[in-house]
Amino acid sequence: MRVRRGYWFIPALAILGTLLALYLFFHTKEEQVQPPLPGAPAVTPIAPPLPAPAKASSDSAVSVTEPARAVTATAKKPFPLALTPEQIEAIRTEMKVSLAAMYGAEKSYFSEYGRYTTDFNQLGYSPERREINIKTGFVAAYQPENPLKTEDPRFMSFDEFFSEYPPKGGQDPLKFSPSAEGFRLADVSRFCRQGCTASESGFEIISASNLDGDPDLDVWTINEKKELVHAFDDLAPTQ
C-alpha cells in the first residue's frame, strides 16, 4: 500500500499503539502471577458467610401430632389445684367480700377517730371460717402520731393476725388452703397504687389468692373511694 506524502505518520502511530498494547498486556499478566515477597504475610481469600443452620427445638414435650399452637417459655401450667369454675368464682367472691368488709370497717373507724388504721383488732376483724382460701390486708403498717393504747398496727394482714391469735378452746385450728399457701401479701406489693397502707385521709387494702397453682396470683384492691380494682387476673393467658 502506498502512503501519501504528508500522512506517513498515521501508520507509524498505529504501529506504536499496537506495540504499547502488547507491552501492557504481558506486563499485567506477569504482575498477577508474581509470587509474594519474602516475609510478606500470606493472604487468605475470605469466603462468603454460610447461612446459619436452623435452631433445633429443645422442647421434647411437644409432639408433632399435636395441633399447631404457640409454645412459649412462660406458658401457664395445667391446673394442679384442680379447682372447678364454681370454686374459682367462690374464691374471687370471697376476696371481694373480704375487701368490702374491710372497707366498711375502715369507714366506721374513721367516723369515730378521724383517721384510718392498719390494725385488724381495731377494725373488729374475726375469721368466719377455719380454712382460709385468701389473704387480705395491708403491706405496710401505718404508725399514727397518737395511737390508741390498744392499737398495734403490726396486725395488718391475715399472716400476722392468724399467727398471733390461735384458735380458742374447742375450735378447729385455722389453716390456709393450697390457694393461700406459699406467699405473703408483700409478694404482690407491686400492684399497690397507694402503698397498700393507711393514713389519716386514705387507705388501700389488697387481697390475693392462687387459682391455678402457678407462680402468679389473682389480685384485687380497694381504697377509701370504694374503687374495687382487679389488679391482676391469675387466669389470663400469658402472651
C-alpha positions, 0 to 999 in steps of 0.5 A: 500500500502506498502512503501519501506524502504528508500522512506517513505518520498515521501508520507509524502511530498505529504501529506504536499503539499496537506495540504499547498494547502488547507491552501492557498486556504481558506486563499485567499478566506477569504482575498477577502471577508474581509470587509474594515477597519474602516475609510478606504475610500470606493472604487468605481469600475470605469466603462468603458467610454460610447461612446459619443452620436452623435452631433445633427445638429443645422442647421434647414435650411437644409432639408433632401430632399435636395441633399447631399452637404457640409454645412459649417459655412462660406458658401457664401450667395445667391446673394442679389445684384442680379447682372447678369454675364454681370454686374459682368464682367462690374464691374471687367472691370471697376476696371481694367480700373480704375487701368490702368488709374491710372497707366498711370497717375502715369507714366506721373507724374513721367516723369515730377517730378521724383517721384510718388504721392498719390494725385488724383488732381495731377494725373488729376483724374475726375469721368466719371460717377455719380454712382460709382460701385468701389473704387480705390486708395491708403491706405496710403498717401505718404508725399514727402520731397518737395511737390508741393504747390498744392499737398495734398496727403490726396486725395488718394482714391475715399472716400476722393476725392468724399467727398471733391469735390461735384458735380458742378452746374447742375450735378447729385450728385455722389453716390456709388452703393450697390457694393461700399457701406459699406467699405473703401479701408483700409478694404482690406489693407491686400492684399497690397504687397507694402503698397498700397502707393507711393514713389519716385521709386514705387507705388501700387494702389488697387481697390475693389468692392462687387459682391455678397453682402457678407462680402468679396470683389473682389480685384485687384492691380497694381504697377509701373511694370504694374503687374495687380494682382487679389488679391482676387476673391469675387466669389470663393467658400469658402472651 
